[in-house]
Amino acid sequence: MSYCVKIRLKELLEEKGITQKKLAEMAGVRESTVSDIARGTRTVINFEHLGKIATALEIDDIRKIIVLEKQ
């Protein structure tokens, strides 16, 4: 059995009513980076970016944004 790491960014943006563009401004990262993460097309995640996004979304538990799914 293996696991896949999933970033729940798209769901979080919908829950909070924030656009990708607004999040990019709030977090200080490029809009294309936010878009790639939200779509799940980014294969390498920069921990600094993830920290900035979590801070901007006021997430204090990383498990709210990162989940492990069984494959």
C-alpha positions as CSV (number, residue, x, y, z in Angstrom):
1,M,0.0,0.0,0.0
2,S,1.2,3.5,-0.8
3,Y,0.1,7.0,0.0
4,C,-0.3,10.2,-1.9
5,V,0.2,13.6,-0.4
6,K,-2.7,16.0,-1.3
7,I,-2.8,19.7,-0.7
8,R,-6.4,20.8,0.0
9,L,-5.9,24.4,-1.2
10,K,-8.8,24.5,-3.7
11,E,-11.2,23.3,-1.0
12,L,-9.9,25.8,1.5
13,L,-10.2,28.7,-0.9
14,E,-13.8,27.8,-1.6
15,E,-14.5,27.4,2.2
16,K,-13.0,30.8,2.9
17,G,-14.4,32.6,-0.2
18,I,-10.9,33.7,-1.3
19,T,-9.7,33.8,-4.9
20,Q,-6.3,32.4,-5.9
21,K,-5.2,35.9,-6.9
22,K,-6.2,37.3,-3.5
23,L,-4.4,34.5,-1.7
24,A,-1.2,35.1,-3.8
25,E,-1.3,38.8,-2.7
26,M,-1.9,37.9,0.9
27,A,0.8,35.2,1.0
28,G,3.4,37.1,-1.1
29,V,3.7,34.2,-3.6
30,R,3.2,34.2,-7.4
31,E,-0.4,33.6,-8.6
32,S,0.9,30.8,-10.9
33,T,2.3,29.0,-7.8
34,V,-1.0,29.2,-6.0
35,S,-2.8,28.0,-9.2
36,D,-0.5,25.0,-9.6
37,I,-0.8,24.0,-6.0
38,A,-4.6,24.3,-6.1
39,R,-4.9,22.2,-9.3
40,G,-2.5,19.6,-7.9
41,T,-0.1,20.0,-10.9
42,R,2.9,21.2,-8.9
43,T,5.2,18.2,-8.2
44,V,7.6,20.0,-5.8
45,I,6.2,22.1,-3.0
46,N,8.3,24.8,-1.4
47,F,7.8,24.6,2.3
48,E,8.3,28.4,2.6
49,H,5.4,28.9,0.2
50,L,3.3,26.5,2.0
51,G,4.0,28.3,5.3
52,K,3.1,31.6,3.8
53,I,-0.1,30.2,2.4
54,A,-1.0,28.6,5.8
55,T,-0.3,31.9,7.5
56,A,-2.4,33.9,5.0
57,L,-5.3,31.4,5.5
58,E,-4.9,31.5,9.3
59,I,-4.3,27.8,9.4
60,D,-2.6,26.7,12.6
61,D,-2.7,23.0,12.0
62,I,-0.9,21.8,8.9
63,R,-3.2,18.7,8.8
64,K,-6.0,21.1,7.6
65,I,-4.1,21.7,4.4
66,I,-2.1,18.5,3.8
67,V,-3.7,15.1,3.8
68,L,-2.4,11.6,3.1
69,E,-4.6,9.5,0.9
70,K,-4.2,5.7,0.4
71,Q,-3.7,4.6,-3.2
